[in-house]
Amino acid sequence: MFHLAIKDMRFSKVKYGLIALILFLIASLVLVVSGLARGLSDQNIAMLVESEGTEFYVSADSENELDQSGFLIEDLLEEVPTEEGWQPLITHPVRFVHDGKEDEKLGATMIPVDTNSKLYPGVIEGEALTNDEDLTIIVDQTMQADGVELNDTLYDEETDLTFTVVGFTEDQTYRHTPVVYVSEAAFYAEEISPNRVANTVVIFEDNDALKASIDNVLSEGVWVDKTEVIDAVPGHSSEQMSLNMMIFFLIVISVFVLAAFFYIITIQKLKQFGILKAIGAKNQFLIGSTLMQVVILSLFSLALAVLFTYGVTFILPEGMPFDFNITTISLYSLSMFLVSILGALLSSRRIVKVDPQQAMGGAE
C-alpha cells in the first residue's frame, strides 16, 4: 500500500506537487489568520487574562463592562481593609506626549496599584514600582515599538503631569492599548481620579464572607467571574467571532477544493484501479493507498505551513498583534489534516464502483 502510493506520487510529481502547494497555501492562510485573531484578542484583554482576580464586583446596570461601572470606595476602604483580600481596579484612559514630541501622542490605560497587591504584575526590565508619590511608571513592553525606552518621560496634557518610565512589564494590554501602572499613592496624591472612584472591586479567591461584606457597603452591584468580564470588553466577542468565522469558511472551502482535486485524480486513475482489481487488489487496499497519499501530502504541507507561520513572526512589523500559540496552531493543523482525509474519502466511492472488465476494455 505504502509503496504503491509512493510510486504513483513519484510518477506524477507535478500533479501531486500542485495539490501539496494548494493545501500549503490554505493551511498557511488559516494559521496566519488564527495568529492574528489570537494576537488581537490578547491585545484587547491580556491584562484581564493575566490578572489573578477571580471575581469582579461591577455596577448592576453596566452589563459587566468595566468602563461603564463605577463605585465610590472611600467607605469600603474604612470598613473592609484591602488586607482582607480585595483590591480596587481603576482603568483610566490617557494620551501621553512622548519626550516632549507633540506629534507622538500615545494612547494608554493607566492603572494605579499597590505594589504589594496581586494586581501588580512586576517588571521584566528596569526598576520595580514603589509605593510612594513619585511620578514613576512601569509600562507594557509593546510601547517599545513606539520608541519608549527606560527613563523616557511621558506627559499627560489632561492632568499636566509628567511621568518617568522606570520599567517594562509584559502581557499587560487592555482595549488595544498598553497598560501603564502607577503607584496608588501618586495617583491619589495628584488627584488624577478624585474621590477614589473604582471601576470594579476584585477578589482573588472564593470568599463568600468577604463578598457579603463588600456588598453590604456598596450594595449597588453584582458579582461576576473573570470570563463574564472578558466577554463584556467592547469589541472582543464580535472581533473574535468575525475572525473565527473567516477561519471556519477557509476550512470548509478546503474540504471542497481537496475533494474536487482527489475526485478528478480518482477519475483519471479508474482504468488503473480496474486493472489492479482484476489482478486481485481489494477495495480496502486501493482506498488505503489513496488515503496514504493524502496523509503524506497533508503532513508535508502542514509542516511547511507551520514553519512558514513561525517565520512570519520575524517579518511582521514590530507591534503587530500576532501570537504564534502552539496549542492553537496544533488545533488548526489537526483540523486541516482531518479535512484533507475527509476530502479524499469523498472520492473513494468511485473506487468501490470500478468494474474491472470495463476498465480492462478502456471504458468506465
C-alpha positions in Angstrom: 0.0 0.0 0.0 2.7 2.5 1.0 5.0 1.5 -1.9 2.1 1.9 -4.4 1.3 5.3 -3.1 4.9 6.5 -3.2 5.4 5.1 -6.8 2.3 6.9 -8.0 3.4 10.2 -6.5 6.9 9.9 -8.0 5.4 9.2 -11.4 3.0 12.3 -11.2 5.2 14.7 -9.4 3.7 17.9 -10.9 0.1 16.8 -10.2 0.7 15.9 -6.6 3.0 18.9 -6.1 0.2 21.2 -7.1 -2.1 19.6 -4.6 0.5 20.0 -1.9 1.0 23.6 -2.8 -2.7 24.4 -2.6 -3.0 22.7 0.8 0.1 24.6 2.0 -1.4 27.9 0.9 -4.8 27.3 2.5 -3.2 26.0 5.7 -0.8 28.9 5.9 -3.7 31.4 5.5 -5.7 29.6 8.2 -2.7 29.6 10.6 -1.8 33.2 9.9 -5.4 34.4 10.4 -5.6 32.4 13.6 -2.4 34.0 14.8 -3.8 37.5 14.1 -7.1 36.6 15.8 -5.3 35.5 18.9 -3.0 38.5 18.8 -5.9 40.9 18.6 -7.6 39.0 21.4 -4.6 39.3 23.6 -4.2 43.0 22.9 -7.8 43.6 23.9 -7.9 41.5 27.1 -4.4 40.4 28.1 -4.5 42.5 31.4 -7.7 40.7 32.5 -6.5 37.3 31.4 -3.2 37.6 33.3 -4.9 39.1 36.4 -5.1 36.8 39.4 -8.6 38.2 40.1 -11.3 35.5 40.2 -14.4 37.6 40.7 -15.3 41.2 40.0 -18.0 43.4 41.6 -19.5 45.6 38.9 -22.4 48.0 38.6 -25.7 46.2 38.1 -26.6 48.3 35.0 -23.1 48.1 33.4 -23.7 44.8 31.5 -20.4 43.6 33.1 -18.4 46.3 31.2 -15.7 47.8 33.4 -15.7 51.2 31.7 -19.4 51.5 32.4 -19.1 50.5 36.1 -18.1 52.8 39.0 -18.1 52.8 42.8 -17.0 55.4 45.4 -14.8 53.2 47.7 -14.0 55.6 50.5 -16.4 53.9 52.9 -15.3 50.5 51.7 -11.7 51.2 52.5 -12.6 52.2 56.0 -14.9 49.3 56.8 -13.2 46.4 54.8 -9.4 46.8 54.7 -7.8 45.6 51.4 -5.7 43.3 53.6 -8.8 41.0 53.8 -8.3 40.1 50.1 -9.7 42.7 47.7 -8.4 45.5 45.6 -10.0 48.3 43.6 -9.3 48.3 39.9 -9.3 51.6 38.1 -8.9 51.8 34.3 -8.0 55.4 33.5 -7.5 56.2 29.7 -4.7 58.7 29.0 -2.9 60.1 26.0 0.8 60.8 26.5 3.2 63.1 24.7 6.4 61.2 24.4 9.6 63.0 25.4 8.0 66.4 24.5 7.3 65.4 20.9 3.8 66.9 20.3 3.3 64.7 17.2 3.8 61.5 19.2 0.7 61.1 21.3 0.4 57.6 22.7 -2.8 56.1 23.9 -2.7 54.0 27.1 -4.7 52.8 30.0 -3.4 53.9 33.4 -4.0 51.6 36.4 -3.0 52.6 40.0 -1.7 49.7 42.1 -0.4 48.8 45.5 2.9 47.1 44.6 2.2 44.6 47.4 -1.1 43.5 45.9 -1.8 40.8 43.3 -2.8 43.4 40.8 0.8 44.4 40.4 2.3 42.4 37.5 6.0 43.1 38.3 8.7 44.0 35.8 10.7 42.2 33.2 13.2 45.0 32.6 14.2 48.1 34.6 13.2 49.0 38.2 10.2 47.9 40.1 7.5 50.3 41.1 7.5 51.7 44.6 4.6 52.7 46.9 5.5 56.4 47.1 4.2 59.6 45.5 6.9 59.8 42.8 5.6 60.1 39.3 7.2 56.9 38.1 5.5 54.3 36.0 6.1 50.9 34.5 4.6 50.3 31.1 3.8 47.3 28.9 6.7 46.3 26.6 4.5 47.0 23.5 5.3 50.7 24.0 8.8 49.9 22.9 7.5 49.7 19.4 6.6 53.4 19.7 10.2 54.2 20.8 9.6 54.4 24.5 12.7 53.5 26.5 13.8 53.4 30.1 13.9 56.8 31.8 11.9 58.4 29.0 9.2 60.9 30.0 5.5 60.7 29.2 3.5 63.9 29.5 -0.3 63.8 30.2 -1.8 67.0 28.9 -5.1 66.5 30.7 -3.6 66.4 34.2 -0.4 68.4 33.3 1.7 65.7 34.8 5.0 64.2 33.5 5.8 60.6 34.3 9.1 58.8 34.1 9.3 55.3 32.7 11.4 53.2 35.1 10.4 49.6 34.0 8.7 47.4 31.5 6.2 44.7 32.1 4.6 42.1 29.6 1.2 40.9 28.6 -0.5 43.9 30.0 -2.8 45.4 27.4 -6.4 46.5 27.6 -8.8 47.5 24.8 -5.9 47.5 22.3 -3.8 49.9 24.4 -0.8 49.3 26.6 -1.4 49.4 30.3 0.6 51.8 32.4 1.0 51.2 36.1 1.5 53.9 38.7 1.5 53.7 42.5 -1.8 54.4 44.2 -0.1 56.9 46.4 1.0 59.1 43.4 -2.4 58.5 41.6 -4.4 59.8 44.5 -2.0 62.5 45.7 -2.2 64.1 42.3 -6.0 63.6 42.2 -5.8 62.0 38.8 -9.1 60.4 39.6 -10.7 62.2 42.6 -12.9 60.7 45.3 -11.4 57.3 44.8 -13.8 56.0 42.1 -13.1 52.4 41.1 -14.4 50.7 38.1 -14.6 47.4 39.9 -13.7 45.6 43.1 -11.6 42.5 42.6 -11.2 39.5 44.9 -8.6 36.8 44.3 -10.2 33.7 45.8 -13.7 32.5 46.5 -14.7 34.1 49.8 -18.4 34.4 50.5 -17.9 36.3 53.7 -15.7 38.9 52.0 -18.2 39.2 49.1 -21.0 39.8 51.6 -19.1 42.5 53.4 -18.3 44.3 50.2 -21.9 44.0 49.0 -23.2 45.4 52.3 -21.1 48.5 52.0 -21.6 49.2 48.3 -24.9 47.5 47.6 -25.1 48.7 44.0 -23.6 45.9 42.0 -23.3 42.2 41.2 -20.5 39.7 41.4 -19.3 38.2 38.1 -16.4 35.9 37.2 -13.5 36.8 35.1 -14.9 35.1 31.9 -18.0 37.3 32.0 -15.9 40.5 32.4 -13.7 39.4 29.5 -16.7 38.7 27.2 -18.1 42.1 28.0 -15.0 44.0 26.8 -16.2 46.2 23.9 -15.5 44.6 20.5 -13.9 41.5 21.9 -16.7 39.0 21.1 -17.6 40.5 17.7 -14.0 40.8 16.7 -13.2 37.2 17.5 -16.5 36.0 16.0 -15.6 37.6 12.7 -12.1 36.2 12.5 -13.2 32.7 13.6 -16.0 32.8 11.0 -13.3 33.5 8.4 -11.2 30.6 9.6 -14.3 28.3 9.6 -15.1 29.2 6.0 -11.5 28.7 4.9 -11.6 25.2 6.4 -14.9 24.4 4.7 -13.6 25.7 1.4 -10.5 23.5 1.7 -12.8 20.4 2.1 -14.4 21.2 -1.3 -11.2 22.1 -3.0 -9.3 19.0 -1.9 -12.4 16.8 -2.5 -12.5 18.1 -6.1 -8.8 17.5 -6.7 -8.9 14.0 -5.4 -12.1 13.2 -7.3 -10.5 14.3 -10.5 -7.4 12.3 -9.8 -9.5 9.3 -9.0 -11.5 9.6 -12.2 -8.2 9.8 -14.2 -7.0 6.6 -12.5 -10.1 4.5 -12.8 -8.6 2.3 -15.5 -5.5 1.6 -13.3 -7.8 0.8 -10.4 -9.8 -1.6 -12.6 -6.6 -3.4 -13.7 -5.4 -3.7 -10.1 -8.8 -5.1 -9.1 -8.6 -7.6 -12.0 -5.3 -8.9 -10.6 -6.7 -9.3 -7.1 -6.4 -5.9 -5.4 -9.2 -5.3 -2.8 -11.2 -2.0 -2.4 -9.6 -1.6 1.0 -6.1 -1.7 -0.4 -6.9 0.8 -3.2 -8.7 3.2 -0.8 -5.9 2.8 1.7 -3.3 3.6 -0.9 -5.2 6.8 -1.8 -5.5 7.8 1.8 -1.8 7.1 2.3 -1.1 9.7 -0.4 -3.3 12.2 1.3 -1.6 11.6 4.7 1.8 12.1 3.1 0.8 15.3 1.3 -1.1 16.7 4.3 1.7 16.1 6.8 4.3 17.6 4.4 2.2 20.7 3.5 1.1 21.3 7.1 4.6 21.1 8.4 5.7 23.7 5.8 2.7 25.8 6.7 3.6 25.8 10.4 7.2 26.7 9.6 6.0 29.5 7.3 3.7 30.8 10.0 6.5 30.8 12.5 8.7 32.6 10.0 6.0 35.3 9.6 6.5 36.3 13.3 10.0 37.5 12.4 9.0 39.7 9.4 5.8 41.3 10.8 6.2 45.0 11.7 7.0 45.5 15.4 3.9 46.0 17.4 1.7 43.9 15.0 -0.7 41.9 17.2 0.2 38.3 16.2 0.5 35.3 18.6 2.2 32.1 17.5 0.5 29.9 20.0 1.4 26.2 19.9 -1.9 25.0 21.2 -3.9 27.0 18.6 -1.5 26.1 15.8 -1.8 22.4 16.7 -5.6 22.5 16.9 -6.0 24.1 13.4 -3.3 21.9 11.9 -5.2 18.8 13.2 -8.4 20.3 11.7 -6.8 20.8 8.3 -5.4 17.2 8.4 -8.8 15.7 9.2 -10.4 17.9 6.4 -7.8 16.5 4.0 -8.8 13.0 4.9 -12.5 13.8 4.5 -11.9 15.3 1.1 -10.2 12.1 -0.1 -12.9 9.9 1.4 -15.5 11.6 -0.7 -13.9 10.3 -3.8 -13.4 6.7 -2.5 -17.0 5.8 -3.6 -15.8 5.9 -7.2 -13.0 3.4 -6.4 -15.5 0.9 -5.0 -17.7 1.2 -8.1 -14.9 0.5 -10.6 -15.7 -2.6 -12.8 -12.5 -4.5 -13.7 -14.0 -5.8 -17.0 -15.0 -2.3 -18.2 -11.6 -0.9 -17.0 -9.7 -3.6 -19.0 -11.7 -2.6 -22.1 -10.9 1.1 -21.6 -14.4 2.1 -20.6 -15.6 3.5 -17.3 
